[in-house]
C-alpha cells in the first residue's frame, strides 16, 4: 500500500511512491515548508529503476519558510506508476554549499 503523506526531515533522496504502487490518478501534490526561518530547495522527479534515469518535475525550486506549494492537474503530474513504470522521488535541503535538512511535509492527493 502506497504512503501518501510524508514528513521529510533529512537531505537524502526519499521515495514517495515506489514503482508498482499503482497510484495513477494523482490530483495534487502539496509541499509545506515547516521551518520557521529557512527556505527549502525542492527536487521532485520520476525515477526509472531499470535505466537508472531521473526525469525532473521540479528542479531546485525554492519554497520560503512556512510556505506551501501545490501542484495540481494543470501541472502535468500524471505518470505510469505500475510495475513497468516509474517511482516518484524527492530531495529537499536548504540549497547551501554544505546542505542541511529542512523539514517539509508532502501530501499526495488522488
Contact map, one row per residue, 1 for C-alpha under 8 A:
11100000000000000000100000000000000000000000000000000000000000000000000000000000000000000000000000000000000000
11110000000000001100101000000000000000000000000000000000000000000000000000000000000000000000000000000000000000
11111100000000011000000000000000000000000000000000000000000000000000000000000000000000000000000000000000000000
01111100000000011000000000000000000000000000000000000000000000000000000000000000000000000000000000000000011110
00111110000000000000000000000000000000000000000000000000000000000000000000000000000000000000000000000000111100
00111111000000010000000000000000000000000000000000000000000000000000000000000000000000000000000000000000111000
00001111100000000000000000000000000000000000000000000000000000000000000000000000000000000000000000000011110000
00000111110001000000000000000000000000000000000000000000000000000000000000000000000000000001000000000111110000
00000011111000000000000000000000000000000000000000000000000000000000000000000000000000000000000000001111000000
00000001111100000000000000000000000000000000000000000000000000000000000000000000000000000001100000011110000000
00000000111110000000000000000000000000000000000000000000000000000000000000000000000000000011100000111100000000
00000000011111000000000000000000000000000000000000000000000000000000000000000000000000000011000000000000000000
00000000001111100000000000000000000000000000000000000000000000000000000000000000000000001111000000000000000000
00000001000111110000000000000000000000000000000000000000000000000000000000000000000000001110000000000000000000
00000000000011111100000000000000000000000000000000000000000000000000000000000000000000111100000000000000000000
00110100000001111100000000000000000000000000000000000000000000000000000000000000000000111100000000000000000000
01110000000000111110101000000000000000000000000000000000000000000000000000000000100000111000000000000000000000
01000000000000111111100000000000000000000000000000000000000000000000000000000000100001110000000000000000000000
00000000000000001111110000000000000000000000000000000000000000000000000000000000111111110000000000000000000000
00000000000000000111110000000000000000000000000000000000000000000000000000000000111111100000000000000000000000
11000000000000001111111000000000000000000000000000000000000000000000000000000000111000000000000000000000000000
00000000000000000011111100000000000000000000000000000000000000000000000000000001111000000000000000000000000000
01000000000000001000111111000000000000000000000000000000000000000000000000000000110000000000000000000000000001
00000000000000000000011111000000000000000000000000000000000000000000000000000111110000000000000000000000000000
00000000000000000000001111100000000000000000000000000000000000000000000000000100000000000000000000000000000001
00000000000000000000001111111000000000000000000000000000000000000000000010001100000000000000000000000000000111
00000000000000000000000011111000000000000000000000000000000000000000000110000000000000000000000000000000000111
00000000000000000000000001111100000000000000000000000000000000000000011110001000000000000000000000000000000111
00000000000000000000000001111110000000000000000000000000000000000000011100000000000000000000000000000000011110
00000000000000000000000000011111000000000000000000000000000000000001111000000000000000000000000000000000111100
00000000000000000000000000001111100000000000000000000000000000000001110000000000000000000000000000000001111000
00000000000000000000000000000111110000000000000000000000000000000111100000000000000000000000000000000001110000
00000000000000000000000000000011111000110000000000000000000000111111000000000000000000000000000000000111100000
00000000000000000000000000000001111100000000000000000000000000001110000000000000000000000000000000000111100000
00000000000000000000000000000000111111100000000000000000000000001100000000000000000000000000000000000111000000
00000000000000000000000000000000011111000000000000000000000000001100000000000000000000000000000000000000000000
00000000000000000000000000000000001111100000000000000000000000001100000000000000000000000000000000000000000000
00000000000000000000000000000000001111110000000000000000000000011000000000000000000000000000010000000100000000
00000000000000000000000000000000101011111000000000000000000001111000000000000000000000000000010000000100000000
00000000000000000000000000000000100001111100000000000000000001111000000000000000000000000001111000000101000000
00000000000000000000000000000000000000111110000000000000000111100000000000000000000000000001111000000000000000
00000000000000000000000000000000000000011111000000000000011111100000000000000000000000000111100000000000000000
00000000000000000000000000000000000000001111100000000001111110000000000000000000000000000111000000000000000000
00000000000000000000000000000000000000000111110000000001111000000000000000000000000000011110000000000000000000
00000000000000000000000000000000000000000011111000000111110000000000000000000000000000011100000000000000000000
00000000000000000000000000000000000000000001111100000111100000000000000000000000000001111000000000000000000000
00000000000000000000000000000000000000000000111110011110000000000000000000000000000001111000000000000000000000
00000000000000000000000000000000000000000000011111111100000000000000000000000000000011100000000000000000000000
00000000000000000000000000000000000000000000001111111000000000000000000000000000000001100000000000000000000000
00000000000000000000000000000000000000000000000111110000000000000000000000000000000000000000000000000000000000
00000000000000000000000000000000000000000000000111111000000000000000000000000000000000000000000000000000000000
00000000000000000000000000000000000000000000001111111100000000000000000000000000000000000000000000000000000000
00000000000000000000000000000000000000000000001110111110000000000000000000000000000000000000000000000000000000
00000000000000000000000000000000000000000000111100011111000000000000000000000000000000000000000000000000000000
00000000000000000000000000000000000000000000111000001111100000000000000000000000000000000000000000000000000000
00000000000000000000000000000000000000000011110000000111111000000000000000000000000000000000000000000000000000
00000000000000000000000000000000000000000011110000000011111000000000000000001000000000000000000000000000000000
00000000000000000000000000000000000000000111100000000001111110000000000000000000000000000000000000000000000000
00000000000000000000000000000000000000000111000000000001111110000000000000000000000000000000000000000000000000
00000000000000000000000000000000000000001110000000000000011111000000000000000000000000000000001000000000000000
00000000000000000000000000000000000000001110000000000000011111100000000000000000000000000000000000000000000000
00000000000000000000000000000000000000111100000000000000000111110000000000000000000000000000000000000000000000
00000000000000000000000000000000100000111100000000000000000011111011100000000000000000000000000000000000000000
00000000000000000000000000000000100001110000000000000000000001111110000000000000000000000000000000000000000000
00000000000000000000000000000000111111110000000000000000000000111110000000000000000000000000000000000000000000
00000000000000000000000000000001111110000000000000000000000000011111000000000000000000000000000000000000000000
00000000000000000000000000000001110000000000000000000000000000111111100000000000000000000000000000000000000000
00000000000000000000000000000111100000000000000000000000000000100111110000000000000000000000000000000000000000
00000000000000000000000000000111000000000000000000000000000000100011111000000000000000000000000000000000000000
00000000000000000000000000011110000000000000000000000000000000000001111100000000000000000000000000000000000000
00000000000000000000000000011100000000000000000000000000000000000000111111101000000000000000000000000000000000
00000000000000000000000000111000000000000000000000000000000000000000011111111000000000000000000000000000000000
00000000000000000000000001110000000000000000000000000000000000000000001111111100000000000000000000000000000000
00000000000000000000000000000000000000000000000000000000000000000000001111110000000000000000000000000000000000
00000000000000000000000000000000000000000000000000000000000000000000001111111000000000000000000000000000000000
00000000000000000000000000000000000000000000000000000000000000000000000111111100000000000000000000000000000000
00000000000000000000000001010000000000000000000000000000100000000000001110111110000000000000000000000000000000
00000000000000000000000111000000000000000000000000000000000000000000000010011111000000000000000000000000000000
00000000000000000000000100000000000000000000000000000000000000000000000000001111100011000000000000000000000000
00000000000000000000010100000000000000000000000000000000000000000000000000000111110111000000000000000000000000
00000000000000001111111100000000000000000000000000000000000000000000000000000011111111100000000000000000000000
00000000000000000011111100000000000000000000000000000000000000000000000000000001111111000000000000000000000000
00000000000000000011110000000000000000000000000000000000000000000000000000000000111111000000000000000000000000
00000000000000000011000000000000000000000000000000000000000000000000000000000001111111000000000000000000000000
00000000000000000011000000000000000000000000000100000000000000000000000000000011111111100000000000000000000000
00000000000000000111000000000000000000000000011110000000000000000000000000000011111111110000000000000000000000
00000000000000111111000000000000000000000000011110000000000000000000000000000000100011111000000000000000000000
00000000000000111110000000000000000000000001111000000000000000000000000000000000000001111100000000000000000000
00000000000011111000000000000000000000000001111000000000000000000000000000000000000000111110000000000000000000
00000000000011110000000000000000000000000111100000000000000000000000000000000000000000011111000000000000000000
00000000001111000000000000000000000000000111000000000000000000000000000000000000000000001111100000000000000000
00000001011110000000000000000000000000011110000000000000000000000000000000000000000000000111110000001101000000
00000000011000000000000000000000000000011100000000000000000000000000000000000000000000000011111100111100000000
00000000000000000000000000000000000001111000000000000000000000000000000000000000000000000001111100111100000000
00000000000000000000000000000000000000011000000000000000000100000000000000000000000000000000111110110000000000
00000000000000000000000000000000000000000000000000000000000000000000000000000000000000000000111111110000000000
00000000000000000000000000000000000000000000000000000000000000000000000000000000000000000000001111100000000000
00000000000000000000000000000000000000000000000000000000000000000000000000000000000000000000000111110000000000
00000000001000000000000000000000000000000000000000000000000000000000000000000000000000000000111111111000000000
00000000011000000000000000000000000000000000000000000000000000000000000000000000000000000000111101111100000000
00000000111000000000000000000000000000000000000000000000000000000000000000000000000000000001110000111110000000
00000001111000000000000000000000111001110000000000000000000000000000000000000000000000000001110000011111000000
00000011110000000000000000000000111000000000000000000000000000000000000000000000000000000000000000001111100000
00000011100000000000000000000011111000010000000000000000000000000000000000000000000000000001000000000111110000
00001111000000000000000000000111110000000000000000000000000000000000000000000000000000000000000000000011111000
00011111000000000000000000001111000000000000000000000000000000000000000000000000000000000000000000000001111100
00011100000000000000000000001110000000000000000000000000000000000000000000000000000000000000000000000000111110
00011000000000000000000001111100000000000000000000000000000000000000000000000000000000000000000000000000011111
00010000000000000000000001111000000000000000000000000000000000000000000000000000000000000000000000000000001111
00000000000000000000001011110000000000000000000000000000000000000000000000000000000000000000000000000000000111
